[in-house]
Amino acid sequence: MRGADKKRFNAGRRDFIKTLTIAGVAATLPTGALADMSNEEVPRPKRAGGKNGLLCLSSNPETHEKFIGSIGSIPGTALQVSSVKVNYQNPEEIVRVIHEHAMDILLLILPRMTFSFGKLCDAMGDLDIPVIVLTTNPELIPIDANLASSLRGNGANVTFAISQEQAIERIRIAALPMLLEGQRAVLYGRPFDSTTVTSHNLNEEIIYRRTGVKIMFRPIEELAELYKKVDEKDAVREMERWKGEAKEVIGIPDKNILDACRLYILLRSIIDKEGLSAVSIDCLGFTMSPNPVLPYPCLAFARLRDEGITAACEADVCSMLSSMFMEQVSRRPSFMCNLMTANPGESKITVSHCVAPLKLMGLDAPQMRYKIHDYHGSGRGAVPEVEFPAHGQVLVGGFSKDLKTFTLWPGRIEAQVMDTEKSTSKRGPMNNVCANTMDLKIRDADRFMQNIPGLHQIMVLANYTGAYEDALTGMNVKISGPMDFTPFIA
């Protein structure tokens, strides 16, 4: 991975087995055996370079020799397959075998007939990798299905396959490179301590292991010093483009727009120089200050998104990764927004934010019409108010705080609040409303409320496809959503 810290990131994609396996089997192993397995000086086997490791456990591998042999040649994958004969009635043996093999995927080929798997599921625990459970008796599956369910109950990401063909397809999906593998992002602000959205449970290594993204934090002061040196010539051209293409510029002095364009020129140069896929700034840490060290980044972020770069607000780590993922699958810029309110009775939510890309229909599609306002009626900054497509089909989603689940919800734009500087409410002018505010009709709003990934939601103009599930499976991430993903009919 370009620019990666090789000393820090020399672990495999799923370097995890020792701790979790010991915890899962602690109740079943003798004290002496547990002590032997926890010896830190015992080296773990290494996989061949560049290949995903698949461990296949079977009580009779000779019977399945042809099938096991075919796994290593699944198109589009690079798998190093290890096959071990085990006794499924001996959980200690299975845990020991798992501990002795480095792997990214576990395939359990179950015996044709058994009445119980005993304490196996409890001993295995949550392996934090995709697990494929293959029954060899598809006409009599209750005990096998129960094992798969029990493993899921312990947190494992399990697929239950009732044919070799189905198992091969699930292995193929699990073995694909992670969608974001090798991408790099820079966040300006305190590490994992955004002013609005902290992520104290994460670190760079966890993010790299779960998503393949290398993230770096830098002080905002560093960006502020670089900003002072930006040549205004290119920024003036960018400003004239914003003004010339806008439907209306509402009381915004040129200086506000020019400052945002200078920041765009700076960020674009850093992105190009370092080969970045994403950038974020802890903007609310300074924009409310009487003397902000940087201009409002709203126009800069909107332009970057239109150019295929993830530009996430407020140094929100999980939302940045969510944006990267949804933009990659949909091939469209995303709208990162606050969830303002919800109406479970009408199955609607209201979302709002001041940064919205113009090319919401796609990077090669015509851009939307827009006006330029100041920031929340403050007289400062410049933000685009974009005309979203009426009744546009959308997906709203995001990673959970531990990056183990991705919430994904289909919806439709019901109504958009336009001319926010003129809009009123019972409390007077709606200065608390961001420039881009809309109501979304969604499936099962009450269930959505119980699965909200966080402060910010990521929205793209797209319908649900199996590509989302396949990509998340390849990242060992579970998908959470409504029972029905059917698009709404306008």
C-alpha positions in Angstrom: 0.0 0.0 0.0 1.5 3.3 -1.1 2.9 5.4 1.8 1.9 2.8 4.4 4.0 2.6 7.6 5.4 -0.9 7.0 6.6 -1.3 10.6 3.2 -0.6 12.0 1.1 -2.3 9.4 2.9 -5.5 8.8 0.1 -7.7 10.1 -2.2 -9.7 7.9 -5.7 -8.7 7.0 -7.1 -10.6 10.0 -4.3 -10.8 12.6 -6.6 -11.7 15.5 -6.9 -15.4 16.2 -4.7 -15.8 19.3 -6.6 -13.5 21.7 -10.1 -14.4 20.6 -9.5 -18.1 20.4 -8.0 -18.2 23.8 -11.0 -16.3 25.2 -13.5 -18.6 23.5 -11.9 -21.8 24.6 -10.9 -20.8 28.1 -13.9 -22.6 29.7 -13.1 -25.9 27.9 -9.3 -26.2 28.1 -7.2 -27.4 31.0 -5.2 -24.6 32.7 -1.9 -26.0 31.5 -3.0 -26.1 27.9 -4.2 -22.5 28.0 -0.9 -21.4 29.5 0.9 -23.1 26.6 -1.2 -21.4 24.0 -0.7 -18.0 25.5 3.1 -18.1 25.2 3.9 -14.9 23.2 7.2 -16.4 22.0 5.5 -19.1 19.9 5.6 -17.7 16.3 2.4 -17.9 14.2 2.6 -19.3 10.7 2.7 -16.7 7.9 0.7 -16.7 4.7 2.3 -16.6 1.3 2.7 -13.0 0.2 -0.4 -11.4 -1.4 -2.8 -14.4 -0.9 -5.8 -14.8 1.4 -5.6 -17.8 3.6 -8.6 -20.2 3.7 -8.6 -23.0 6.3 -10.9 -25.9 5.5 -11.9 -28.2 8.4 -13.4 -31.6 7.6 -13.8 -34.9 9.3 -13.2 -36.7 6.0 -11.1 -34.5 3.6 -10.4 -37.4 1.3 -14.1 -37.5 0.4 -14.1 -33.8 -0.5 -10.6 -33.7 -2.1 -11.8 -32.6 -5.6 -14.0 -29.8 -4.1 -11.3 -28.6 -1.7 -8.8 -28.6 -4.6 -11.1 -26.4 -6.7 -11.2 -23.6 -4.1 -7.7 -22.4 -4.9 -8.6 -21.7 -8.5 -11.8 -19.7 -8.0 -11.7 -16.9 -10.6 -10.8 -13.4 -9.4 -9.3 -14.7 -6.1 -5.8 -15.6 -4.8 -6.3 -18.2 -2.1 -3.9 -20.3 -0.2 -6.0 -23.3 1.0 -5.1 -25.4 4.0 -7.1 -28.5 4.7 -7.1 -30.2 8.0 -8.9 -33.3 9.3 -10.7 -32.8 12.6 -13.1 -34.4 14.9 -16.1 -32.2 15.2 -16.9 -33.7 18.6 -13.6 -32.4 20.0 -13.8 -28.6 20.3 -10.4 -28.4 21.9 -8.8 -30.0 18.8 -10.6 -27.6 16.5 -9.7 -24.5 18.5 -6.0 -25.7 18.5 -6.1 -26.2 14.7 -7.6 -22.7 14.2 -4.9 -21.2 16.4 -2.1 -22.9 14.5 -3.2 -21.6 11.1 -3.2 -18.1 9.8 -6.4 -17.5 7.8 -8.8 -14.9 6.4 -11.7 -17.3 5.7 -12.8 -20.4 7.6 -14.7 -23.2 5.8 -16.4 -25.8 7.9 -17.4 -28.9 5.9 -19.6 -30.7 8.4 -20.0 -34.5 8.8 -22.9 -36.1 7.1 -24.6 -37.2 10.3 -24.4 -36.0 13.9 -26.9 -35.4 16.7 -25.1 -32.5 18.3 -22.0 -30.3 18.0 -21.7 -29.9 21.8 -19.7 -27.0 23.0 -18.1 -26.3 19.6 -19.8 -22.9 19.0 -19.0 -21.7 22.5 -15.4 -22.7 22.1 -14.9 -21.0 18.8 -16.3 -17.7 19.8 -16.3 -14.7 17.4 -13.4 -15.3 15.0 -13.9 -11.9 13.3 -13.5 -13.4 9.8 -16.1 -14.8 7.3 -17.1 -18.4 8.2 -18.8 -20.6 5.6 -20.6 -23.6 7.1 -21.2 -26.3 4.4 -23.7 -29.1 5.1 -23.0 -32.4 3.4 -26.6 -33.6 3.9 -28.8 -31.0 2.4 -31.9 -33.2 2.9 -31.5 -33.2 6.7 -30.1 -29.9 7.9 -31.5 -29.0 11.3 -28.4 -29.8 13.4 -26.1 -28.1 10.9 -28.3 -25.0 10.7 -28.4 -24.8 14.4 -24.6 -24.7 14.5 -24.5 -21.9 12.0 -27.1 -20.0 14.0 -25.2 -20.6 17.3 -22.0 -19.3 15.7 -23.8 -16.2 14.6 -25.1 -15.8 18.2 -21.5 -15.5 19.3 -21.0 -12.7 16.8 -19.4 -14.6 13.9 -20.2 -13.6 10.3 -21.6 -16.9 9.1 -22.9 -18.1 5.7 -24.8 -21.4 5.7 -24.3 -23.2 2.4 -26.3 -26.3 1.3 -24.3 -27.0 -1.8 -20.7 -26.9 -2.9 -21.7 -24.4 -5.6 -23.2 -22.0 -3.0 -20.1 -22.4 -0.8 -17.8 -21.6 -3.8 -19.8 -18.4 -4.5 -19.6 -17.2 -0.9 -15.9 -18.0 -0.7 -15.4 -16.0 -3.9 -17.2 -13.0 -2.4 -15.3 -13.3 0.9 -12.0 -13.6 -0.9 -12.3 -10.5 -3.1 -10.0 -7.6 -2.1 -11.6 -5.2 0.3 -13.3 -2.4 -1.6 -11.3 0.3 0.0 -8.0 -1.6 0.2 -5.0 0.7 -0.2 -6.8 4.0 0.0 -5.4 6.8 2.1 -7.1 9.7 3.9 -5.9 12.7 5.9 -7.9 14.3 8.8 -7.0 17.7 10.2 -7.7 17.8 13.9 -7.1 15.9 17.1 -6.8 12.1 16.5 -10.2 10.5 17.0 -11.3 13.5 19.0 -13.5 15.6 16.7 -15.3 18.5 18.3 -18.7 16.9 17.4 -18.0 13.2 16.8 -15.4 11.4 18.8 -14.1 8.0 18.0 -12.1 7.0 21.0 -12.7 3.3 20.5 -10.9 3.3 17.2 -7.3 3.7 16.1 -5.3 3.6 12.8 -4.6 -0.1 13.1 -8.2 -1.1 13.7 -9.4 1.0 10.7 -6.7 -0.5 8.5 -7.5 -4.0 9.5 -11.3 -3.6 9.0 -11.4 -1.4 5.9 -8.0 -1.4 4.3 -7.8 2.4 4.6 -4.7 4.1 5.9 -5.7 7.2 7.8 -3.4 10.0 9.1 -4.1 12.9 11.5 -2.5 16.3 11.2 -2.9 19.4 13.3 -5.3 22.1 11.9 -2.5 24.6 12.5 -0.4 22.8 9.9 -3.1 23.3 7.3 -3.6 26.9 8.4 0.1 27.7 7.8 -0.1 26.2 4.3 -3.2 28.2 3.6 -1.4 31.4 4.0 0.9 30.5 1.1 -1.8 29.7 -1.5 -1.5 31.7 -4.7 -4.9 33.5 -5.3 -4.6 33.3 -9.2 -6.2 29.8 -9.4 -8.6 30.6 -6.6 -9.9 33.6 -8.5 -10.8 31.4 -11.5 -12.5 28.9 -9.1 -14.5 31.7 -7.5 -15.6 33.0 -10.9 -16.8 29.5 -11.8 -18.9 29.2 -8.7 -20.4 32.6 -9.2 -21.0 32.1 -13.0 -22.7 28.8 -12.6 -24.8 29.7 -9.6 -28.5 30.4 -10.1 -28.1 33.2 -7.6 -25.5 34.5 -5.1 -27.4 35.8 -2.1 -25.6 38.7 -0.4 -22.2 36.9 -0.3 -19.1 39.1 -0.7 -16.5 37.9 -3.1 -14.0 37.5 -0.2 -16.1 34.7 1.4 -16.1 32.7 -1.8 -12.5 33.4 -2.6 -11.3 32.2 0.8 -13.2 28.9 0.3 -11.7 28.6 -3.2 -8.2 29.1 -1.8 -8.8 26.3 0.6 -10.0 24.1 -2.2 -6.9 24.8 -4.2 -4.7 23.9 -1.2 -6.6 20.7 -0.4 -6.6 19.6 -4.1 -2.8 20.1 -4.2 -2.3 18.0 -1.1 -4.6 15.3 -2.4 -2.8 15.2 -5.8 0.7 15.2 -4.3 0.0 12.4 -1.7 -2.5 10.3 -3.7 -5.3 10.7 -1.2 -8.8 9.3 -1.6 -10.4 11.3 1.3 -9.9 14.4 3.4 -11.7 15.8 6.4 -11.3 18.8 8.7 -12.6 19.4 12.3 -14.3 22.4 10.9 -16.7 23.1 13.9 -13.6 23.4 16.1 -12.8 26.8 14.5 -15.7 28.1 12.4 -17.6 29.4 15.4 -14.5 31.3 16.7 -14.4 35.1 16.4 -11.1 34.6 14.5 -11.2 31.3 12.6 -7.8 30.0 11.5 -9.3 28.7 8.2 -12.3 29.6 6.1 -15.5 27.6 6.0 -14.7 24.6 3.8 -18.3 24.0 2.5 -17.6 25.1 -1.1 -14.2 23.3 -1.2 -15.8 20.1 0.0 -18.6 20.3 -2.4 -16.2 20.6 -5.3 -13.9 17.8 -4.1 -16.9 15.4 -3.9 -17.8 16.4 -7.5 -14.3 15.4 -8.5 -14.5 11.9 -6.9 -12.7 12.8 -3.7 -14.4 12.0 -0.4 -14.6 15.2 1.6 -16.1 14.5 5.0 -17.3 17.2 7.4 -16.2 17.6 11.1 -13.4 15.0 11.1 -16.1 12.3 11.6 -14.0 9.1 11.1 -16.8 6.6 10.7 -18.8 8.9 8.4 -15.7 9.5 6.2 -15.3 5.7 5.8 -19.0 5.4 5.2 -18.8 8.0 2.5 -15.8 6.4 0.9 -17.7 3.1 0.8 -21.0 4.3 -0.6 -19.3 6.6 -3.2 -17.2 3.6 -4.4 -20.2 1.3 -4.8 -22.6 3.8 -6.3 -20.0 5.7 -8.4 -21.7 8.9 -7.3 -20.8 11.7 -4.8 -22.5 11.4 -1.4 -24.5 13.9 0.7 -23.3 13.7 4.3 -26.1 15.0 6.5 -27.5 15.3 10.0 -30.5 13.3 11.0 -32.7 16.2 12.3 -36.0 14.4 13.2 -38.0 11.3 12.5 -41.7 10.5 12.1 -42.2 6.8 12.5 -46.0 7.1 11.9 -45.5 8.4 8.4 -42.1 6.6 8.0 -40.3 9.8 7.2 -37.0 11.4 8.4 -35.6 14.9 7.9 -32.0 15.3 7.0 -29.9 18.5 6.6 -26.4 19.8 6.0 -24.6 22.7 4.4 -22.3 20.8 2.1 -23.8 19.0 -0.9 -22.2 18.0 -4.1 -23.6 19.3 -7.4 -23.1 16.1 -9.4 -25.3 13.9 -7.4 -26.4 11.9 -10.4 -22.9 10.9 -11.2 -19.4 12.4 -11.9 -20.1 12.5 -15.6 -23.7 13.7 -15.2 -24.8 17.4 -15.5 -24.5 19.2 -12.2 -27.6 20.4 -10.3 -28.7 24.0 -10.1 -27.7 25.8 -6.9 -27.7 29.1 -5.0 -24.9 30.3 -2.8 -25.8 31.5 0.8 -23.9 32.5 3.8 -23.5 30.0 6.6 -26.7 29.8 8.8 -27.4 33.5 8.3 -24.2 34.4 10.1 -22.9 36.6 7.3 -19.8 34.4 7.2 -18.7 31.6 4.9 -20.4 30.5 1.7 -22.5 27.3 1.2 -24.3 25.8 -1.8 -28.0 25.2 -1.7 -28.5 22.5 -4.3 -31.8 21.6 -6.0 -32.0 17.8 -5.4 -34.1 15.8 -7.9 -37.8 15.7 -6.8 -38.7 12.2 -5.7 -35.2 10.9 -6.3 -34.5 7.4 -5.1 -31.8 7.3 -2.4 -29.9 5.0 0.0 -29.0 6.2 3.5 -26.4 4.4 5.5 -23.3 4.3 7.5 -20.8 2.2 9.5 -21.5 1.4 13.1 -19.0 2.9 15.6 -17.0 -0.3 15.7 -17.0 -0.7 11.9 -18.5 -4.2 12.2 -22.0 -3.4 10.8 -23.2 -1.2 8.0 -26.7 0.2 8.2 -28.3 0.7 4.8 -31.8 2.1 4.2 -33.7 2.8 0.9 -35.7 6.0 0.6 -37.2 8.7 -1.6 -37.0 12.4 -1.5 -40.4 13.7 -0.5 -39.9 17.5 -0.1 -37.0 19.9 0.0 -36.8 23.1 2.0 -35.6 25.8 -0.5 -34.6 29.4 0.1 -33.7 28.6 3.7 -32.8 32.2 4.4 -36.4 33.2 3.7 -38.0 30.2 5.5 -39.7 30.7 8.8 -40.9 28.6 11.6 -42.7 29.2 14.9 -39.4 30.5 16.2 -38.8 32.9 13.3 -36.2 32.6 10.6 -34.8 29.1 10.2 -31.2 30.0 10.7 -30.7 26.7 12.5 -31.6 24.9 9.2 -28.7 24.0 7.0 -28.8 25.1 3.3 -29.7 21.6 2.1 -32.7 20.2 4.1 -35.2 17.6 3.0 -37.8 15.1 4.0 -37.1 11.5 3.1 -39.7 8.7 2.9 -38.0 5.5 4.1 -38.9 1.9 4.9 -39.8 1.2 8.5 -38.7 4.5 10.1 -39.1 3.0 13.6 -36.6 0.2 12.8 -34.3 2.8 11.3 -34.4 4.8 14.5 -33.2 1.7 16.4 -30.3 1.2 14.0 -29.0 4.8 13.5 -25.2 4.6 12.9 -24.5 8.0 14.4 -24.9 11.8 14.1 -24.3 11.8 10.4 -26.0 9.8 7.7 -24.5 9.2 4.3 -27.0 9.5 1.4 -26.5 8.7 -2.3 -28.9 8.9 -5.2 -29.1 5.2 -6.0 -31.1 2.0 -5.5 -30.0 -1.0 -3.5 -28.1 -3.6 -5.4 -26.3 -6.8 -4.3 -23.0 -5.0 -4.9 -23.3 -3.5 -1.4 -23.8 -6.8 0.3 -21.0 -8.4 -1.7 -18.5 -5.6 -0.9 -19.4 -5.7 2.8 -19.0 -9.4 2.9 -15.6 -9.0 1.5 -14.8 -6.6 4.4 -16.4 -9.0 6.9 -19.0 -6.4 7.8 -22.6 -7.3 8.5 -25.4 -5.4 6.8 -28.4 -4.0 8.8 -31.5 -2.7 7.0 -35.3 -3.0 6.6 -37.0 -6.2 5.6 -37.9 -4.7 2.3 -35.3 -3.0 0.0 -37.8 -2.4 -2.8 -37.5 1.2 -4.2 -40.4 3.6 -3.5 -42.6 4.4 -6.6 -43.0 8.1 -7.1 
